[in-house]
Amino acid sequence: MTSTDRNTSPDRSAGPASGPGPDTATPTDAEARTKIRAAARTTPRTTARLLAFARRPYRDRPDPAYRIRRRPDLTALCLATVFFWSSLTPSLVPRPWFLQGIVGGITAAIGYALGSTLAWLLRALGGAFVRRRPAERTRTLCWQAYWLLSPVLTVWLTSESARMQRQLRVLQGLPPTLTWHTPMIALIALGLLLAALLVARSVRLGAVTLIRLLARLLPRPVAFAVGAALSALVVLVGVRDVVFDRGVVDLADRIAEATNDGTKDGIRRPASRHVTGGPGSLVPWRELGYQGRNFTGSTPTRAALTAWTGRPVRDPVRVYVPSALPAAFTDDRPFAAQARLAVRELERTGAFDRAVLAVAGTTGTGWIDPNVAEALEYMYGGDTAIVAVQYSYLPSWVSFLVDKEKAGEATRALLDAVRARLGTLPAERRPKLVVTGESLGAYAVEASFGTADALLAGTDGALLMGPPHFSPISREIRRDRDPGSPVWRPQYRGGAHIRFAQFPGTDLERPAADWERPRAVYLQNASDPVVWWSPELLLDRPEWLDEPLGPDITPEISWFPFVAFWQTSVDMTVSYGVDAPHGHRYGAGAVDGWAAVLPPPGWTAADTTRLRTFIRHRKAAY
C-alpha cells in the first residue's frame, strides 16, 4: 500500500476529528436525551397532580387559626368573578385595556368582600339549622364547576368586551381599531384582587391578635368590642390621614405647585395694557401662576381680530387674579381681597366701558377654556372683558375632595364685587354681564347663585358646560324638568330661558317656542362622566340609563351595584380621550352657545358657522 493509499483510507481511530459514526452520540444529543428522560419522569408526576386537583379542587386550612395563608372561599370567589365579568360591560366613554384591568380588579375585590361576608353570615345563621358541612361530593362538584366554567366564560366575555368597546368607539367618532390584551387585563385584575386580599387579611390578623391580647386583661365581650373599635380606628386614621392626606394629597400638591411655577412653551407676557400681567398691571406676570399666564398670555391681538372680522376692533380685556395675592393686597379674607383686586384691575383696563363683561368660573387648577374666551372676543371684535379668580392650583379631582366649597366662595365674592361696581354706573352705560364656566368652573358659577331664578335675575346670560353632578342649579333643573324630557337633555319650563344642548346647532332650536331673555345655555354631553359621576351610583340605578338613551350612549351599557360607580370613576380619567361633542370635550360648541345667549347686533347664522369653523381648526394656545 502506497503512502497515498494510507492517507486516503478510512481511519476509525481518528476519534472525533473523523466525525460521529452511526453509534456515536455528541454531548448535545446526550443532553437532549437526558432532558427527555427527565420530562418523562416529570410528566407522570404533573399528570398525577392535575388529576388529584381535578378530583378535589380545593384545600382546607391546615390550621383554623391561619388568617393569611388560607385558600379562597368559593362563595367569595364566585361573587368576585361575577363582579369582574360585569366590569367588562361598556360605560360612557371607551377605555384602554389597562384601565379595564384596574376597574376589573377593584370591582372583583369588592365582590370578594361581599361574597366573604355572605358566606360568613350563611355559616353563622345556618349553624342552628345545619349540623354538618355540605357533603364532600357536593363541595367537590361546586369547585369543579367553577374551575371548568369560569376560565372559559372569562375569556369569552373579555373578547365580547373588546367588541363592545369597538362599537362604542365608532359611536363616538373614533376609529374602531383597538388594542385589547385579554391576558394582561386578567393579570392586572388578579394582581389587584390578591393585593386587596392580602391587606384585608393582614388587618384581620392584627385585629384578632389585638383582641386575644386584650382578652387576657378584660372579659372577652369587652375585649372584642375594644379590639374591634381600636382596629377600625387605626384603619380609618391610616387611610384618611396617612395614605390620603399625607400621601395622595401632599404628592398632588407638590406636583401642582411645581407646575404652577412654570410657563407653557409659546406663552409670552402680554404687551397690551388691557391684560393682567402686561404694562401697568397690578399683578406681576411672574405671580399669575401657570393657568393665569396661559389665560393672559394667549389674549388675541388686535391684528388677529382684525384679520378675522375685517373691521376695526379693540384690544380685549382679560383680568386674572391668582390664589397667591401680591403682598400689598393680602387680607384676612382672601376671597374678598381677590375680588377687590379684580375690580381694580377691571377699572385699570377699562373693562367697564366694554359691550360685554364676562365673569368666568375656573377649574381646580385655575383653567379657563380658551375656546370660550376667544369665541366671545372674536364675536364682539374685542369689545369684551373677561375676569376670573383662581381659588386653587390643585387638579380638579383633588380640589373637589378637599376644598370644593372654595370654588363657590371665590366666584361669589367676585360676582358680588363686580355687580356692586356695575351698580354705580348709569344703566345705559353698563356692559352686559354674563357668566361662564366649564366643569368645576360651572359648579363655581352655580354655587354663586344657588337657584335657576337667581342666575337669570342676576345676569344677562350664562354659558355653562359640563357641570358636575353636584352642581346645585343643574340638579334643580334635572329634578324639576318638564315631563317626558330625558335627564340628559332636560327641558325646563318649556325652554323659555334655559336650554341644554350636545349638538347646539340643532338642540338649541328645540322647543320651537319663543326663547326669552335672559338666556342660559348648558352644553352637556350625554356621555360626559363628569356630569353623571356620583356616589349614588354605588347602589342606585341612574336616570341617564333610562330609555331613551343619549345619542352617543351604547345600548349595551348596563348598571351593576358598585361596578357602575367605578366604571364612571375610571371614565373621568379618559373623558378627554374622545372628540367633541363626546365625553368631557365641548370644542367649538361655545360659539353656538354665545350666539344664542348674547349675540352682537347684526350677527347672523353664517357668522356663527364661520366662527365655529375658525375656532375648531385653529390650534388652541393651551
Backbone torsions as a table, in degrees:
resi	resn	phi	psi	omega
1	MET	NA	131.1	-177.8
2	THR	-79.5	170.4	178.8
3	SER	-61.6	-39.5	-179.2
4	THR	-65.8	-40.0	179.2
5	ASP	-62.0	-42.8	-178.8
6	ARG	-63.5	-37.8	-177.4
7	ASN	-71.2	-27.7	-175.6
8	THR	-99.1	-8.2	179.7
9	SER	-75.6	150.9	179.9
10	PRO	-64.7	140.2	-179.1
11	ASP	-122.9	100.8	-175.8
12	ARG	-73.5	-10.1	178.1
13	SER	-91.9	6.5	-175.9
14	ALA	-72.0	-13.2	176.3
15	GLY	75.6	-149.2	-174.9
16	PRO	-61.2	-25.5	-177.4
17	ALA	-62.6	-27.2	-178.7
18	SER	-87.9	4.9	176.7
19	GLY	85.5	161.2	-177.3
20	PRO	-73.7	141.5	174.6
21	GLY	-90.1	-176.4	-177.5
22	PRO	-64.7	-28.2	-178.8
23	ASP	-103.3	10.2	-176.1
24	THR	-101.5	132.0	-178.4
25	ALA	-108.7	132.7	174.8
26	THR	-79.6	164.0	176.7
27	PRO	-57.3	-34.4	-179.8
28	THR	-64.8	-43.3	178.2
29	ASP	-62.8	-40.1	-179.5
30	ALA	-63.6	-41.4	179.3
31	GLU	-64.9	-40.1	-179.3
32	ALA	-63.5	-42.1	179.4
33	ARG	-67.2	-34.4	176.9
34	THR	-63.4	-42.8	179.3
35	LYS	-64.7	-38.6	179.3
36	ILE	-63.5	-45.1	179.2
37	ARG	-63.8	-38.2	179.1
38	ALA	-65.8	-41.1	178.8
39	ALA	-64.9	-36.3	178.7
40	ALA	-64.7	-36.6	177.7
41	ARG	-73.0	-33.1	-176.6
42	THR	-76.3	-36.8	-175.5
43	THR	-56.1	-46.3	177.0
44	PRO	-60.7	-37.4	179.3
45	ARG	-66.5	-42.8	178.8
46	THR	-63.6	-43.9	179.3
47	THR	-62.4	-40.4	-180.0
48	ALA	-63.8	-40.4	179.7
49	ARG	-66.0	-42.0	178.8
50	LEU	-63.6	-41.6	178.4
51	LEU	-65.0	-38.8	178.2
52	ALA	-65.2	-39.7	178.3
53	PHE	-66.5	-39.5	179.4
54	ALA	-64.0	-37.3	179.4
55	ARG	-72.6	-31.6	-179.5
56	ARG	-143.2	80.8	-171.1
57	PRO	-81.7	44.0	176.6
58	TYR	-160.4	164.0	177.4
59	ARG	-136.9	143.1	175.7
60	ASP	-88.4	158.5	176.6
61	ARG	-64.6	131.9	176.0
62	PRO	-60.1	-31.4	-178.2
63	ASP	-138.6	127.0	179.3
64	PRO	-58.9	-18.9	-179.4
65	ALA	-79.1	-10.5	179.4
66	TYR	-64.0	132.0	178.5
67	ARG	-112.4	-34.3	-177.6
68	ILE	-100.1	-47.9	-179.5
69	ARG	-84.0	77.9	178.9
70	ARG	-144.3	150.2	-178.5
71	ARG	-75.1	155.5	-179.9
72	PRO	-67.0	151.3	176.5
73	ASP	-80.6	139.6	-175.7
74	LEU	-65.3	-43.5	179.2
75	THR	-61.1	-45.4	179.2
76	ALA	-64.0	-41.2	-179.0
77	LEU	-65.8	-40.0	178.3
78	CYS	-63.4	-44.2	-179.0
79	LEU	-68.5	-37.1	176.2
80	ALA	-61.7	-41.4	179.7
81	THR	-66.1	-41.8	178.2
82	VAL	-62.9	-41.3	177.9
83	PHE	-64.1	-40.2	177.3
84	PHE	-62.5	-45.3	178.6
85	TRP	-58.9	-42.7	-178.3
86	SER	-66.2	-27.5	178.6
87	SER	-70.7	-13.8	-178.9
88	LEU	-78.5	-10.9	179.2
89	THR	-70.0	153.0	179.5
90	PRO	-71.3	159.4	178.5
91	SER	-126.6	-137.4	-171.8
92	LEU	-79.8	-38.7	-179.3
93	VAL	-132.8	156.9	177.5
94	PRO	-62.4	145.1	178.9
95	ARG	-127.1	148.6	179.0
96	PRO	-75.1	167.1	-173.1
97	TRP	-63.7	-37.1	-176.2
98	PHE	-70.5	-32.4	175.2
99	LEU	-71.8	-31.6	173.5
100	GLN	-62.3	-39.9	176.5
101	GLY	-62.9	-39.1	-179.5
102	ILE	-67.2	-49.3	-178.9
103	VAL	-66.8	-31.8	176.1
104	GLY	-66.4	-40.7	178.4
105	GLY	-67.4	-41.4	179.5
106	ILE	-63.7	-47.2	-177.8
107	THR	-69.9	-33.1	176.0
108	ALA	-63.8	-39.6	177.9
109	ALA	-63.3	-40.3	177.0
110	ILE	-64.1	-44.0	178.5
111	GLY	-61.5	-39.4	178.6
112	TYR	-64.2	-42.0	179.3
113	ALA	-62.5	-43.3	178.6
114	LEU	-66.3	-40.9	178.8
115	GLY	-65.9	-39.4	178.1
116	SER	-64.4	-40.9	177.7
117	THR	-64.9	-42.1	179.2
118	LEU	-63.0	-43.0	179.1
119	ALA	-62.8	-40.9	178.9
120	TRP	-63.5	-41.7	178.8
121	LEU	-64.8	-40.6	179.1
122	LEU	-63.7	-39.9	178.4
123	ARG	-67.8	-40.2	-178.1
124	ALA	-69.7	-44.9	-177.9
125	LEU	-77.6	-29.6	-178.3
126	GLY	-83.1	-9.6	-178.4
127	GLY	-59.9	-31.4	-178.2
128	ALA	-76.1	-18.2	-175.5
129	PHE	-114.8	-28.6	-178.9
130	VAL	-107.7	112.9	-175.1
131	ARG	-88.1	-10.6	-179.8
132	ARG	-143.7	159.5	-179.5
133	ARG	-70.6	161.6	177.1
134	PRO	-56.3	151.9	-179.7
135	ALA	-57.8	146.5	-178.8
136	GLU	-56.8	-38.0	-179.0
137	ARG	-64.3	-44.3	179.8
138	THR	-63.3	-44.0	179.6
139	ARG	-61.9	-43.0	180.0
140	THR	-64.1	-43.2	180.0
141	LEU	-62.1	-39.8	179.2
142	CYS	-63.7	-45.3	178.6
143	TRP	-65.8	-41.3	179.0
144	GLN	-61.7	-41.3	178.4
145	ALA	-62.8	-39.6	-179.8
146	TYR	-64.5	-51.2	-177.0
147	TRP	-68.3	-23.1	178.6
148	LEU	-80.5	-42.3	-172.8
149	LEU	-89.4	-39.7	-170.9
150	SER	-62.5	-43.5	178.4
151	PRO	-62.6	-41.4	-178.7
152	VAL	-64.8	-46.9	-179.6
153	LEU	-66.2	-35.1	179.6
154	THR	-64.4	-45.0	178.8
155	VAL	-63.4	-43.8	-178.4
156	TRP	-65.6	-45.5	-178.5
157	LEU	-68.4	-34.0	176.3
158	THR	-66.5	-38.4	175.5
159	SER	-65.7	-39.3	176.6
160	GLU	-64.0	-36.3	179.4
161	SER	-64.1	-35.0	176.0
162	ALA	-63.0	-41.9	177.8
163	ARG	-62.2	-43.6	-179.4
164	MET	-67.4	-35.4	176.8
165	GLN	-65.0	-38.4	178.0
166	ARG	-64.1	-41.8	178.1
167	GLN	-62.7	-40.3	178.7
168	LEU	-65.8	-39.0	178.2
169	ARG	-61.3	-44.5	178.4
170	VAL	-63.2	-41.0	180.0
171	LEU	-61.1	-30.9	-177.8
172	GLN	-105.4	22.6	169.9
173	GLY	78.7	18.8	178.5
174	LEU	-103.8	155.3	176.0
175	PRO	-64.3	147.3	-175.3
176	PRO	-73.7	-10.6	-179.3
177	THR	-61.1	138.6	-173.2
178	LEU	-151.7	134.9	172.0
179	THR	-97.5	121.0	-173.3
180	TRP	-138.1	95.0	-175.4
181	HIS	-87.0	95.1	-178.2
182	THR	-58.5	-48.0	178.9
183	PRO	-61.6	-39.8	-178.9
184	MET	-68.4	-36.6	176.5
185	ILE	-59.4	-46.9	-179.8
186	ALA	-65.1	-39.9	-179.0
187	LEU	-67.5	-41.9	178.1
188	ILE	-62.7	-46.2	-179.7
189	ALA	-62.5	-43.7	179.6
190	LEU	-64.4	-41.2	178.8
191	GLY	-61.7	-43.5	178.3
192	LEU	-65.7	-39.5	178.4
193	LEU	-62.3	-46.1	-179.6
194	LEU	-65.3	-38.5	178.4
195	ALA	-64.1	-44.5	178.3
196	ALA	-63.8	-38.8	179.6
197	LEU	-66.1	-40.2	178.6
198	LEU	-63.9	-43.6	179.0
199	VAL	-63.5	-46.4	-178.2
200	ALA	-62.4	-42.0	-179.2
201	ARG	-71.2	-32.1	176.2
202	SER	-66.4	-41.2	177.0
203	VAL	-63.2	-42.0	179.7
204	ARG	-65.1	-40.4	177.3
205	LEU	-61.4	-42.8	177.6
206	GLY	-62.9	-41.1	179.6
207	ALA	-65.7	-43.3	179.8
208	VAL	-64.1	-41.3	178.5
209	THR	-63.1	-42.9	179.0
210	LEU	-62.8	-43.5	179.2
211	ILE	-63.5	-39.9	179.6
212	ARG	-64.1	-39.6	178.3
213	LEU	-68.1	-41.6	179.8
214	LEU	-66.9	-29.1	-178.8
215	ALA	-66.0	-17.6	175.9
216	ARG	-73.4	-21.6	-177.1
217	LEU	-110.9	-23.4	-174.2
218	LEU	-126.9	160.2	171.8
219	PRO	-58.7	148.3	-172.2
220	ARG	-59.1	-43.9	178.1
221	PRO	-59.1	-40.1	179.1
222	VAL	-68.2	-42.0	178.9
223	ALA	-61.5	-39.8	178.9
224	PHE	-64.5	-46.4	-178.8
225	ALA	-63.8	-46.2	-178.8
226	VAL	-66.2	-44.8	-179.6
227	GLY	-63.2	-41.7	178.7
228	ALA	-64.9	-41.9	179.8
229	ALA	-65.2	-43.6	179.2
230	LEU	-64.6	-40.4	179.2
231	SER	-63.8	-43.7	178.6
232	ALA	-63.2	-38.8	179.5
233	LEU	-65.2	-42.2	179.3
234	VAL	-63.0	-43.2	179.1
235	VAL	-63.8	-44.9	-178.7
236	LEU	-62.2	-48.1	-179.9
237	VAL	-65.3	-40.2	-179.8
238	GLY	-63.5	-43.5	-178.7
239	VAL	-71.3	-46.2	-173.7
240	ARG	-76.6	-51.8	-172.5
241	ASP	-84.4	-38.5	-175.1
242	VAL	-89.7	-58.7	-175.2
243	VAL	-68.7	-48.6	-174.0
244	PHE	-82.3	-60.8	-174.1
245	ASP	-65.7	-52.7	-175.9
246	ARG	-86.4	-10.7	179.1
247	GLY	-105.4	-75.9	-174.0
248	VAL	-64.3	-51.9	-175.0
249	VAL	-67.3	-44.1	179.8
250	ASP	-62.3	-41.0	178.7
251	LEU	-64.7	-46.0	178.3
252	ALA	-61.9	-37.4	179.7
253	ASP	-64.8	-43.7	-179.7
254	ARG	-65.0	-41.2	179.1
255	ILE	-66.1	-45.5	-178.8
256	ALA	-65.2	-37.6	179.3
257	GLU	-64.2	-42.6	178.2
258	ALA	-64.0	-40.3	177.9
259	THR	-65.2	-40.5	-177.4
260	ASN	-62.5	-25.2	179.5
261	ASP	-82.4	-9.9	-176.8
262	GLY	-93.5	179.3	178.0
263	THR	-137.7	134.1	-178.8
264	LYS	-67.3	144.0	177.4
265	ASP	-57.9	135.2	178.7
266	GLY	92.8	-12.5	178.9
267	ILE	-87.4	127.0	-179.1
268	ARG	-124.5	154.4	177.9
269	ARG	-59.9	133.0	-178.2
270	PRO	-67.6	144.7	177.1
271	ALA	-91.9	-9.4	-177.6
272	SER	-84.4	137.6	176.4
273	ARG	-75.6	-6.6	-178.8
274	HIS	-89.1	8.3	-175.8
275	VAL	-127.9	136.8	175.6
276	THR	-59.4	136.2	-176.4
277	GLY	95.3	-14.0	178.2
278	GLY	-87.1	-167.9	179.7
279	PRO	-57.6	131.6	178.0
280	GLY	80.2	3.3	-176.7
281	SER	-66.0	142.9	176.5
282	LEU	-77.3	-15.7	178.4
283	VAL	-115.6	116.7	-179.6
284	PRO	-61.4	148.6	-179.4
285	TRP	-55.8	-41.3	-175.2
286	ARG	-69.7	-16.3	-177.0
287	GLU	-100.5	4.8	-176.4
288	LEU	-75.9	-20.4	-175.7
289	GLY	83.4	167.8	-174.1
290	TYR	-59.2	-53.7	-177.9
291	GLN	-70.7	-32.8	176.6
292	GLY	-64.1	-41.4	177.1
293	ARG	-67.7	-37.1	175.3
294	ASN	-59.0	-47.3	-174.4
295	PHE	-67.4	-49.2	-176.8
296	THR	-77.7	-34.6	-177.9
297	GLY	-74.9	-8.5	179.6
298	SER	-109.9	16.9	179.6
299	THR	-61.3	130.0	178.8
300	PRO	-60.6	139.7	178.3
301	THR	-81.2	164.6	178.1
302	ARG	-62.5	-36.0	179.7
303	ALA	-63.8	-41.9	179.9
304	ALA	-65.2	-41.6	179.7
305	LEU	-66.7	-40.4	179.6
306	THR	-64.8	-39.3	-179.9
307	ALA	-61.7	-33.2	-178.6
308	TRP	-85.8	-42.2	-175.4
309	THR	-80.7	-32.4	-176.5
310	GLY	73.9	19.7	179.7
311	ARG	-145.9	168.8	179.7
312	PRO	-60.5	141.9	-177.7
313	VAL	-132.8	177.0	176.3
314	ARG	-121.3	158.8	174.0
315	ASP	-71.5	124.4	179.2
316	PRO	-64.3	151.4	175.3
317	VAL	-101.1	128.0	172.2
318	ARG	-131.7	122.5	-179.4
319	VAL	-119.8	132.3	-178.3
320	TYR	-140.7	128.8	179.1
321	VAL	-116.6	119.8	-177.0
322	PRO	-76.0	169.1	178.8
323	SER	-70.8	-31.3	176.9
324	ALA	-92.0	101.5	-175.3
325	LEU	-75.5	149.8	170.6
326	PRO	-58.2	150.9	-174.4
327	ALA	-55.5	-33.5	-176.4
328	ALA	-70.2	-13.9	-174.9
329	PHE	-117.3	8.9	-179.9
330	THR	-67.1	151.6	-175.4
331	ASP	-155.7	159.6	176.2
332	ASP	-74.2	-9.3	173.6
333	ARG	-117.6	87.6	-170.0
334	PRO	-60.4	-39.2	-177.5
335	PHE	-69.6	-38.0	176.1
336	ALA	-65.3	-38.7	178.6
337	ALA	-66.4	-40.4	175.6
338	GLN	-59.0	-45.0	-177.9
339	ALA	-63.2	-42.3	179.0
340	ARG	-63.2	-42.3	178.7
341	LEU	-64.5	-39.6	179.2
342	ALA	-62.2	-42.6	179.5
343	VAL	-65.1	-38.9	177.5
344	ARG	-63.9	-39.7	176.7
345	GLU	-66.6	-37.9	176.9
346	LEU	-62.6	-40.7	178.1
347	GLU	-66.1	-42.3	-178.1
348	ARG	-62.8	-37.9	-175.6
349	THR	-87.8	-2.7	-179.9
350	GLY	77.0	27.2	-175.8
351	ALA	-65.3	-29.9	-176.1
352	PHE	-79.1	0.3	174.9
353	ASP	-102.0	6.5	-177.7
354	ARG	-90.3	167.6	-179.7
355	ALA	-73.8	-35.8	-176.2
356	VAL	-133.8	137.0	173.7
357	LEU	-121.8	116.7	-177.6
358	ALA	-108.0	128.5	172.2
359	VAL	-98.9	120.0	-175.0
360	ALA	-107.1	127.6	170.0
361	GLY	-78.9	143.3	-177.7
362	THR	-108.1	159.9	175.1
363	THR	-79.7	-173.5	-177.8
364	GLY	-58.8	-37.7	-179.3
365	THR	-81.3	-11.2	-174.4
366	GLY	97.3	13.6	-176.0
367	TRP	-74.7	143.0	172.6
368	ILE	-126.8	133.1	-177.9
369	ASP	-63.5	118.4	179.9
370	PRO	-63.6	-28.3	178.1
371	ASN	-64.2	-38.6	-179.8
372	VAL	-67.1	-45.8	-177.9
373	ALA	-66.8	-48.8	-175.8
374	GLU	-69.7	-34.0	177.7
375	ALA	-59.4	-43.7	179.5
376	LEU	-67.6	-41.0	-177.5
377	GLU	-68.3	-42.7	177.6
378	TYR	-67.9	-36.8	-179.4
379	MET	-62.8	-38.9	-177.2
380	TYR	-100.6	9.7	178.8
381	GLY	60.5	35.7	177.9
382	GLY	82.2	-1.4	-179.0
383	ASP	-81.9	54.0	-173.4
384	THR	-139.5	161.8	171.4
385	ALA	-138.4	134.2	178.3
386	ILE	-125.4	130.1	-177.5
387	VAL	-128.7	142.8	179.2
388	ALA	-152.1	154.9	174.3
389	VAL	-124.7	147.5	177.9
390	GLN	-99.3	128.3	178.7
391	TYR	-105.0	-11.3	-177.7
392	SER	-163.7	157.6	170.9
393	TYR	-113.7	6.7	-179.7
394	LEU	-76.8	153.6	173.6
395	PRO	-56.8	153.0	-173.3
396	SER	-58.6	-36.9	-176.9
397	TRP	-68.3	-32.3	176.1
398	VAL	-74.5	-42.2	177.8
399	SER	-59.0	-40.0	178.2
400	PHE	-61.1	-38.7	-175.9
401	LEU	-78.4	-33.9	-170.6
402	VAL	-111.0	-29.4	-177.2
403	ASP	-149.7	46.7	-180.0
404	LYS	-57.9	-37.2	-176.1
405	GLU	-63.0	-27.5	-178.8
406	LYS	-61.2	-31.2	-179.2
407	ALA	-59.9	-49.3	179.9
408	GLY	-68.7	-39.9	-178.0
409	GLU	-64.3	-44.6	-178.8
410	ALA	-66.3	-44.0	-178.3
411	THR	-70.2	-36.5	177.6
412	ARG	-63.6	-42.7	178.6
413	ALA	-62.8	-40.2	178.6
414	LEU	-64.2	-46.4	-179.3
415	LEU	-62.4	-42.3	179.2
416	ASP	-61.0	-43.6	-179.0
417	ALA	-67.0	-40.9	-179.9
418	VAL	-66.7	-44.5	-179.4
419	ARG	-67.3	-34.2	176.2
420	ALA	-63.3	-40.5	178.9
421	ARG	-69.8	-38.6	177.0
422	LEU	-63.3	-32.6	-179.5
423	GLY	-65.3	-17.6	178.6
424	THR	-84.8	-9.0	-177.9
425	LEU	-95.2	148.7	172.3
426	PRO	-57.8	145.4	-175.2
427	ALA	-56.4	-37.8	-176.8
428	GLU	-73.5	-13.2	-178.7
429	ARG	-104.0	-4.0	-177.0
430	ARG	-76.7	136.3	171.7
431	PRO	-70.0	155.2	174.5
432	LYS	-67.8	131.9	-178.9
433	LEU	-99.6	119.0	176.9
434	VAL	-125.2	159.5	178.3
435	VAL	-126.2	151.2	179.4
436	THR	-151.9	159.6	178.0
437	GLY	178.7	152.6	177.7
438	GLU	-127.1	139.6	177.1
439	SER	60.4	-123.5	179.7
440	LEU	-65.1	-23.4	173.8
441	GLY	-67.2	-36.1	175.5
442	ALA	-66.0	-40.6	175.8
443	TYR	-61.0	-40.6	-179.6
444	ALA	-59.3	-41.3	178.5
445	VAL	-67.5	-47.0	-178.8
446	GLU	-62.0	-40.8	179.9
447	ALA	-66.2	-23.7	179.3
448	SER	-72.0	-26.0	-178.2
449	PHE	-107.2	-41.5	175.8
450	GLY	92.3	-40.7	-178.4
451	THR	-134.5	161.2	179.3
452	ALA	-66.0	-39.7	179.6
453	ASP	-62.7	-40.5	179.4
454	ALA	-66.7	-36.7	177.7
455	LEU	-62.3	-45.7	-178.8
456	LEU	-69.8	-36.3	-178.4
457	ALA	-73.8	-26.6	-173.5
458	GLY	-97.8	-1.7	-177.8
459	THR	-140.2	171.1	172.3
460	ASP	-98.7	3.2	177.8
461	GLY	161.1	161.9	-178.6
462	ALA	-147.6	141.0	172.5
463	LEU	-128.5	108.4	-177.0
464	LEU	-121.6	139.6	-173.6
465	MET	-131.6	132.7	175.3
466	GLY	53.9	49.5	-179.2
467	PRO	-67.5	136.0	177.5
468	PRO	-60.6	159.0	-174.1
469	HIS	-59.4	-28.6	-176.8
470	PHE	-86.2	3.1	179.8
471	SER	-66.5	130.1	-168.6
472	PRO	-66.5	-40.1	-174.9
473	ILE	-74.5	-44.6	179.0
474	SER	-65.0	-32.5	173.9
475	ARG	-64.7	-42.2	177.8
476	GLU	-60.6	-43.3	-178.3
477	ILE	-66.3	-43.6	179.2
478	ARG	-63.8	-37.9	-179.1
479	ARG	-68.9	-40.4	-174.4
480	ASP	-104.2	21.3	-177.7
481	ARG	-64.7	159.2	-179.8
482	ASP	-63.8	142.9	179.5
483	PRO	-57.8	139.4	177.9
484	GLY	92.1	-13.8	179.4
485	SER	-90.8	137.1	-177.9
486	PRO	-72.5	156.5	-177.0
487	VAL	-67.1	-26.5	179.9
488	TRP	-81.3	-12.7	173.6
489	ARG	-142.4	67.0	-173.3
490	PRO	-70.5	140.8	171.3
491	GLN	-103.6	127.1	-171.7
492	TYR	-119.6	117.5	179.3
493	ARG	53.2	44.3	177.1
494	GLY	71.5	12.7	-179.4
495	GLY	70.4	24.3	-175.5
496	ALA	-65.3	-37.2	-178.3
497	HIS	-130.2	-31.3	-172.6
498	ILE	-119.1	130.3	178.4
499	ARG	-137.6	150.3	-179.0
500	PHE	-112.4	147.7	-178.9
501	ALA	-152.0	144.2	166.3
502	GLN	-109.3	-39.3	173.1
503	PHE	-113.8	84.7	-167.6
504	PRO	-60.7	-27.6	179.9
505	GLY	-57.9	-31.4	-179.9
506	THR	-112.8	-37.4	-175.2
507	ASP	-63.8	-34.6	-176.5
508	LEU	-74.6	-11.1	176.7
509	GLU	-82.8	-8.4	179.5
510	ARG	-107.6	137.1	-6.4
511	PRO	-73.3	168.1	-175.7
512	ALA	-76.7	-8.3	-179.3
513	ALA	-62.5	160.7	-178.9
514	ASP	-57.4	139.9	179.2
515	TRP	-104.9	109.1	-174.1
516	GLU	-85.1	164.8	176.6
517	ARG	-109.2	149.9	1.2
518	PRO	-71.4	157.0	-177.4
519	ARG	-116.6	147.6	173.2
520	ALA	-128.1	129.1	178.8
521	VAL	-114.2	130.0	172.8
522	TYR	-109.7	119.1	169.2
523	LEU	-91.6	114.6	-173.2
524	GLN	-141.2	111.7	178.7
525	ASN	-80.2	137.8	178.6
526	ALA	-63.0	-24.0	-177.7
527	SER	-100.3	16.0	-177.7
528	ASP	-83.3	109.4	-179.2
529	PRO	-68.1	-24.4	177.7
530	VAL	-63.9	-35.3	179.8
531	VAL	-70.3	-35.3	-169.7
532	TRP	-103.9	-10.4	-178.5
533	TRP	-66.1	133.0	179.5
534	SER	-162.6	145.9	174.0
535	PRO	-59.0	-20.1	178.8
536	GLU	-63.1	-20.8	179.4
537	LEU	-64.6	-19.1	-179.3
538	LEU	-58.5	-42.0	-172.2
539	LEU	-128.5	-11.4	-176.4
540	ASP	-115.5	136.2	175.6
541	ARG	-74.8	126.8	-174.6
542	PRO	-79.3	157.6	179.7
543	GLU	-69.3	-26.3	-177.5
544	TRP	-70.9	-3.4	172.6
545	LEU	-95.4	-2.9	177.7
546	ASP	-74.7	155.0	174.8
547	GLU	-76.0	143.2	-2.8
548	PRO	-79.9	145.8	177.6
549	LEU	-75.8	161.3	176.7
550	GLY	-63.2	161.0	-173.9
551	PRO	-64.9	-21.3	179.7
552	ASP	-118.3	27.8	176.5
553	ILE	-105.9	125.6	-179.4
554	THR	-69.5	140.2	178.0
555	PRO	-67.2	-10.1	179.9
556	GLU	-89.1	2.9	176.8
557	ILE	-68.8	149.4	-178.7
558	SER	-148.2	168.7	177.0
559	TRP	-118.0	135.1	176.5
560	PHE	-139.0	135.2	-176.5
561	PRO	-51.6	137.1	179.3
562	PHE	71.9	-40.9	-173.9
563	VAL	-67.4	-46.6	-178.1
564	ALA	-59.4	-35.5	179.1
565	PHE	-61.7	-46.7	-178.0
566	TRP	-73.8	-32.5	174.9
567	GLN	-62.0	-45.7	-179.7
568	THR	-67.8	-34.6	176.9
569	SER	-62.9	-43.5	177.7
570	VAL	-68.1	-35.5	178.5
571	ASP	-57.5	-35.6	-178.3
572	MET	-63.0	-30.3	-179.2
573	THR	-73.4	-20.1	-179.5
574	VAL	-119.6	18.7	-176.3
575	SER	-69.6	-14.7	175.3
576	TYR	-94.5	3.5	-177.5
577	GLY	-84.1	2.2	177.0
578	VAL	-116.1	170.1	179.1
579	ASP	-94.8	154.7	176.4
580	ALA	-64.6	144.7	2.3
581	PRO	-100.6	75.4	178.0
582	HIS	-136.6	162.7	-179.1
583	GLY	56.4	-138.1	-179.2
584	HIS	-103.0	29.1	178.5
585	ARG	-108.7	131.9	-177.7
586	TYR	-121.8	-7.7	168.4
587	GLY	49.8	-132.6	-176.9
588	ALA	-86.9	11.1	178.2
589	GLY	-60.7	-20.8	178.8
590	ALA	-61.8	-28.3	178.9
591	VAL	-61.8	-50.1	178.0
592	ASP	-64.1	-35.8	179.3
593	GLY	-62.3	-50.4	179.9
594	TRP	-65.9	-36.2	179.6
595	ALA	-64.0	-29.7	177.3
596	ALA	-83.4	-37.0	-175.1
597	VAL	-74.5	-50.2	-172.8
598	LEU	-156.1	74.2	-179.8
599	PRO	-74.6	148.3	176.0
600	PRO	-71.3	160.5	179.4
601	PRO	-56.7	135.5	177.7
602	GLY	81.2	3.5	-179.5
603	TRP	-71.7	135.5	-176.5
604	THR	-120.0	169.3	176.6
605	ALA	-63.6	-32.9	177.6
606	ALA	-66.2	-36.6	176.0
607	ASP	-63.1	-40.3	178.7
608	THR	-61.9	-44.5	179.9
609	THR	-63.3	-42.5	-179.4
610	ARG	-65.9	-42.7	-180.0
611	LEU	-69.7	-38.0	177.8
612	ARG	-60.6	-43.2	178.4
613	THR	-62.6	-41.7	179.8
614	PHE	-64.5	-47.9	-178.6
615	ILE	-64.9	-37.7	-176.4
616	ARG	-68.1	-34.5	-172.9
617	HIS	-101.4	-13.4	176.9
618	ARG	-78.4	152.4	-179.6
619	LYS	-81.8	121.6	179.7
620	ALA	-66.0	144.4	-175.9
621	ALA	-69.6	-27.8	-178.4
622	TYR	-154.9	NA	NA
